[in-house]
């Protein structure tokens, strides 16, 4: 087998210059970084010859020379990011992956709760984050997890102690300046919910100008016994942008994690979801909604592992495709032999609004226990002509009728969102995006 020339692997040549000024970092982080770059340089970027990437060609990403995020560029004012805020939330703002203190708003935290940046914790109290950072998101599991680990610079760290309910949602916002500079940022978010605690976290990715930047975030969620975590991800980026993200979830006994991902932009997008229910009677709910148009490609890969018995998982991902957009859904539920009494359901549904759109769907079950209830399925289809005709017979125009049915299709996921401000934001997006949106608004 031929050896990969590391000087030709994107990003690898930048590593030494990146770590040189970070010689004072904790030893555990230095080791993690080296493991990340070693794995990434040995494997290189995935290709369509890799089974997990056969429908998603990321060669265009490898042809762009990106600059690592450095915080330089035009100043970003609060008036530019305030439209991206959600009322009542704690806001941590990153601009091209660099924390912007002057744009962030953190106040009124309950005693013992920590909401801050990974960089600040590594500087002031690295022992606090060492047990969690990289514990689940392992470099050997995924090329872009390895890349993120090697170039990890900052991100959100939330730690909620035992029995505490954090009422305020935590919103971590990454704003890309866009424009001519090709910036790569590698945010790492770590969310820790101790026993019987509760919190809501929203990740959002927005841009100020169109541009071919690259976001490579990794999020690790740890839910201890009887903890409840709601996690939302909202991605509305430039259609020239690259976005390769990974979400890792671990649930202990009686814990619940609900995660919803919404992709409304990006030129080439990949979202990986990996959940492991290691404690009995725990629950993981994964929902997703994605829109593609033009030449956009959006890929969702998911692995839900039922390790302990009596656990529940539900996954519902729905896509709306226009233009020559392409989507990929590859979801697997893995039930271990010890995971008796598993209850799992996985569904992927795609709505094609144009002849040129393509949806690949591959839900899977891998079961080694004999007392389970597991189902999976997928659909790819167009709007029902009879339903369109029925609405038109009631005086609704053709475009509005199609939009009303499209809204209804998306609403199954939208209505699962328990964070009111996010749900309302998505409804407004749909009203604005769909032809005859005002008719839809009045009808619902």
Protein Blocks (a to p, Z undefined) as FASTA:
>chain_A
ZZddfklgghklmmmmmmmmmmmpcfklmmmmmmmmmmmmmnopadfkbmklmmpccklm
mmpccdddehiacdddfklmmmmpcehiacdddeehiacfklpccehiaehiacddfklm
mmmmmmlmmmmnoplmcfklomklmmmmmmombdcdddddehiacfbacddddddebljb
dcdddddddddddehiacddddddddfbdcdddddddddddddehiacdddddddddfkb
ccdddddddddehiacddddddfedjbdcdddddddfbghiacddddddddehjbccddd
dddddfbghiacddddddddehjbdcdddddddddfklghiacddddddddfbfkbccdd
ddddddfbfbdcdddddddddddfklmmmmmmnopafklmmmmmmmmmmmmmmmmpmblk
lmmmmmmmmmmmpghklmmmmmZZ
